[in-house]
């Protein structure tokens, strides 16, 4: 480099430095004026001069992946970070629950085919299912209380009922049928009566029943209110009358039915030509049987053509001849 070029270069560098200094001063004055203006409007805010970094756009996140070639680099943009609040989570759960309910409501797996019936003896499961008519019903519409009431109204010969409903489509009905002890005939109709005095239609066959032929209805049994304030089902016969029949049954002549008369109570046709009555209760039954034995022997020896004998009141027995 020649000596003549050095002064020229020095002058050009001097000019560039002077221009840079003047530009910096102008930028400083602008920043100072902005800071003073912000300070006057908002004394609590301290303004700082803008830097080059703060004025630039924020850089996007990216990942650098090393390649096999030396000196090569591949930049891959990063996935955005999504922050979900509790409202989005709640919305997602609600949508999921709605979808599940929709699928359960419309799926064939949640529709009843038939009820499983257990404990039945004389009533067939097919008959119970016809009565309930549950086939094709959604399991969510099956109510155990309604099913129980339907069976109680339809089958008086059912003593107890238990119904359970389970997902996806199971309905289980457990019944206990009444066991008849008396066959009551009245007005050309026969009813079965269990040990608690409840009457129900004849269904199938039953052995060892006490046959009774009645020419009138028995006294009405007084009812009681249930826990929900409704009247409970009333028995047809009182437990006292059931006890009387059971006590008389061993003394009834073979192949003979017991008669019932609303006025005289229970009795039977004696082979010697009269009807004997023992009343409606078991009170003094042993004494009644002893008195009748003596009175029937007396009538037979005397040849008295009696048509009716009553020992309902054993201390005052009587007979009729007309």
C-alpha positions in Angstrom: 0.0 0.0 0.0 1.4 3.5 -1.0 1.8 6.3 1.5 -0.6 8.4 -0.5 -3.5 6.1 0.1 -3.2 6.1 3.9 -4.5 9.6 4.5 -7.5 9.0 2.1 -8.4 5.8 4.0 -8.1 7.6 7.3 -10.4 10.3 6.1 -13.1 7.7 4.9 -12.9 5.8 8.2 -13.3 9.1 10.0 -16.4 10.0 8.0 -18.0 6.6 8.7 -17.3 6.8 12.4 -18.8 10.3 12.6 -21.9 9.2 10.7 -22.3 6.2 13.0 -21.9 8.4 16.1 -24.5 10.9 14.8 -27.0 8.0 14.1 -26.5 6.6 17.6 -27.1 10.1 19.1 -30.3 10.5 17.1 -31.5 7.1 18.2 -30.7 7.8 21.8 -32.6 11.1 21.7 -35.7 9.4 20.3 -35.6 6.7 23.0 -35.1 9.4 25.7 -38.0 11.4 24.4 -40.3 8.3 24.4 -39.1 7.4 28.0 -39.9 10.9 29.2 -43.3 10.8 27.6 -44.2 7.4 29.2 -42.8 8.6 32.5 -45.0 11.7 32.4 -48.1 9.7 31.6 -47.4 6.7 33.8 -44.9 7.6 36.6 -44.9 4.0 37.8 -43.6 2.6 34.5 -39.9 2.7 33.7 -39.2 2.7 30.0 -36.1 1.0 28.7 -34.5 1.6 25.4 -35.5 -0.9 22.8 -32.8 -3.3 21.9 -32.3 -5.1 18.6 -33.3 -8.4 20.0 -36.6 -7.1 21.5 -37.6 -5.5 18.2 -37.1 -8.7 16.2 -39.8 -11.2 15.7 -39.8 -14.3 18.1 -38.0 -17.2 16.6 -40.0 -20.3 16.0 -39.1 -23.5 17.9 -37.3 -26.0 15.8 -35.3 -29.2 16.2 -32.0 -29.9 14.4 -31.5 -33.4 13.2 -28.0 -34.7 12.4 -27.7 -36.4 9.0 -25.2 -38.9 7.8 -23.3 -36.5 5.6 -20.7 -34.3 7.3 -21.7 -30.7 7.5 -25.3 -31.4 6.6 -28.2 -30.3 8.9 -32.0 -30.7 8.7 -34.3 -28.3 10.6 -37.7 -29.7 11.5 -40.4 -27.4 13.0 -41.6 -28.5 16.4 -45.2 -29.3 17.1 -47.1 -26.7 19.0 -47.8 -27.2 22.7 -51.5 -27.4 23.2 -52.6 -26.5 26.8 -56.2 -27.8 27.5 -58.1 -26.3 30.4 -60.6 -28.0 32.6 -63.5 -26.8 30.4 -62.1 -28.7 27.4 -61.6 -31.8 29.6 -65.2 -31.5 30.8 -66.5 -31.1 27.3 -64.5 -34.2 26.2 -65.9 -36.3 29.0 -69.5 -35.1 28.3 -69.1 -36.0 24.6 -67.7 -39.5 25.5 -70.6 -40.2 28.0 -73.2 -39.1 25.4 -71.6 -41.4 22.8 -71.6 -44.3 25.3 -75.3 -43.7 26.2 -76.2 -43.5 22.6 -74.5 -46.9 21.8 -76.1 -48.5 24.9 -79.6 -47.2 24.0 -79.4 -48.4 20.4 -77.5 -51.7 20.8 -79.4 -55.0 20.6 -77.4 -56.3 23.6 -79.4 -54.0 25.9 -82.9 -55.3 24.9 -84.6 -58.0 26.9 -85.3 -61.3 25.3 -87.2 -63.0 28.1 -87.2 -63.2 31.9 -85.4 -66.1 33.7 -88.1 -67.6 36.1 -87.0 -69.6 39.1 -88.9 -71.3 41.9 -92.1 -71.9 39.9 -93.8 -75.3 40.2 -97.3 -75.2 38.7 -97.0 -71.9 36.8 -94.9 -72.3 33.7 -92.1 -69.8 32.8 -93.7 -69.4 29.4 -96.9 -68.2 31.0 -95.1 -65.8 33.2 -93.2 -64.3 30.3 -96.4 -63.9 28.3 -97.9 -62.0 31.2 -94.9 -59.7 31.7 -94.4 -59.1 27.9 -90.8 -57.9 28.4 -89.4 -59.2 25.1 -88.0 -56.3 23.0 -88.1 -53.9 25.9 -84.9 -51.9 26.7 -83.3 -53.0 30.0 -83.4 -49.3 31.1 -87.2 -49.3 31.0 -87.5 -52.5 33.2 -88.7 -51.6 36.7 -88.6 -54.4 39.3 -91.5 -52.9 41.3 -93.7 -52.7 38.3 -92.9 -56.3 37.4 -93.6 -57.5 40.9 -97.0 -55.7 41.0 -97.9 -57.2 37.6 -97.3 -60.7 38.8 -99.1 -60.2 42.2 -102.2 -58.9 40.3 -102.1 -61.8 37.8 -101.2 -64.7 40.1 -102.9 -64.8 43.5 -101.3 -68.3 43.9 -97.8 -66.7 44.2 -96.9 -66.0 47.8 -93.7 -64.1 47.3 -91.9 -62.5 44.3 -88.4 -61.2 43.9 -87.2 -59.4 40.7 -83.7 -58.3 39.8 -82.7 -56.3 36.7 -79.0 -56.5 35.6 -77.0 -55.3 32.6 -76.8 -55.9 29.8 -80.3 -57.5 29.4 -81.0 -59.9 32.3 -84.3 -60.0 34.2 -84.6 -62.7 36.9 -87.9 -63.5 38.6 -87.9 -65.7 41.7 -91.3 -66.8 42.8 -92.6 -69.0 45.7 -96.0 -70.5 45.0 -98.7 -71.1 47.7 -99.2 -74.7 48.7 -102.9 -75.6 48.9 -104.3 -77.5 51.9 -108.1 -77.1 51.2 -110.2 -77.6 48.1 -113.2 -75.2 48.7 -116.3 -75.8 46.5 -119.0 -73.1 46.4 -121.5 -72.2 43.7 -120.1 -74.7 41.2 -116.6 -73.3 41.5 -113.6 -74.8 43.2 -110.8 -72.8 44.9 -107.6 -73.9 46.5 -106.8 -72.4 49.9 -103.4 -72.4 51.6 -102.5 -72.6 55.3 -102.7 -68.8 55.7 -106.3 -68.8 54.3 -105.6 -67.3 50.9 -107.7 -68.6 48.0 -106.5 -69.0 44.4 -107.6 -70.9 41.3 -107.0 -74.6 40.8 -103.8 -75.2 38.8 -102.7 -78.7 38.0 -103.0 -81.5 40.7 -102.4 -81.5 44.4 -102.6 -84.5 46.8 -104.0 -84.6 50.4 -106.4 -81.7 50.2 -109.3 -81.4 52.6 -112.5 -81.2 50.5 -115.1 -78.7 51.6 -118.6 -78.1 50.1 -120.1 -74.8 51.2 -123.6 -73.4 50.8 -122.5 -69.9 51.7 -119.5 -67.7 52.0 -117.3 -67.6 55.2 -117.1 -64.5 57.4 -114.9 -61.8 55.9 -111.5 -61.6 57.5 -110.5 -58.1 58.8 -107.8 -56.5 56.8 -104.7 -54.6 57.9 -102.8 -51.7 56.3 -99.4 -52.2 55.0 -96.4 -49.9 55.6 -97.3 -47.8 52.6 -100.8 -47.2 53.9 -102.5 -49.5 51.4 -104.8 -52.4 52.3 -103.1 -55.8 52.3 -104.5 -58.7 50.4 -107.3 -60.4 52.5 -107.4 -64.1 53.2 -110.5 -66.0 52.2 -110.6 -68.0 55.5 -109.4 -67.1 59.0 -106.6 -69.1 60.5 -109.1 -70.2 63.2 -111.3 -71.8 60.5 -108.2 -73.4 58.9 -107.4 -74.9 62.3 -110.9 -76.3 62.7 -110.8 -78.0 59.3 -107.5 -79.6 60.0 -108.6 -80.9 63.4 -111.9 -82.3 62.0 -110.3 -84.0 58.9 -109.1 -87.1 60.7 -112.6 -87.9 62.0 -114.4 -87.4 58.7 -115.7 -90.7 57.2 -113.7 -91.9 54.2 -114.7 -90.5 50.8 -116.8 -87.9 52.6 -116.5 -84.1 52.1 -116.8 -81.6 54.9 -119.9 -79.3 54.7 -119.9 -75.6 55.6 -123.0 -73.7 56.6 -122.7 -70.0 57.6 -125.0 -70.5 60.5 -123.8 -73.8 62.0 -120.2 -74.0 60.8 -118.3 -77.2 59.7 -119.7 -80.7 59.7 -120.3 -83.7 57.4 -122.9 -86.2 56.3 -123.2 -89.0 58.7 -123.8 -92.4 57.1 -126.8 -92.9 59.5 -128.8 -90.2 57.7 -128.1 -86.8 59.3 -125.7 -83.9 59.0 -123.6 -83.1 62.1 -122.1 -79.6 62.7 -119.2 -78.7 65.0 -119.1 -74.9 64.7 -116.5 -72.7 63.2 -113.7 -72.7 65.8 -111.5 -75.3 67.4 -112.7 -74.3 70.9 -113.6 -77.5 73.0 -113.2 -79.6 69.9 -112.2 -82.7 71.9 -115.3 -82.3 74.0 -117.5 -81.8 70.9 -116.3 -85.0 69.4 -117.0 -86.9 72.7 -120.5 -85.4 73.0 -121.3 -86.2 69.4 -120.2 -89.8 69.8 -122.5 -90.3 72.7 -125.4 -88.4 71.1 -125.1 -90.3 67.8 -125.1 -93.7 69.6 -128.3 -92.6 71.5 -130.1 -91.6 68.2 -129.1 -94.9 66.5 -130.3 -97.0 69.5 -133.5 -95.0 69.8 -134.3 -95.1 66.1 -134.9 -91.4 66.1 -135.0 -90.1 62.5 -132.7 -87.1 63.0 -131.9 -84.9 60.0 -129.4 -82.6 61.7 -127.2 -82.7 64.8 -125.3 -79.8 66.3 -122.6 -80.0 69.0 -121.3 -76.4 68.3 -122.1 -75.8 72.0 -121.1 -79.1 73.6 -122.9 -78.3 76.8 -126.1 -77.7 74.9 -126.2 -80.1 71.9 -129.4 -80.5 70.0 -130.8 -82.4 67.0 -133.7 -81.9 64.5 -136.0 -84.4 62.9 -137.6 -82.3 60.2 
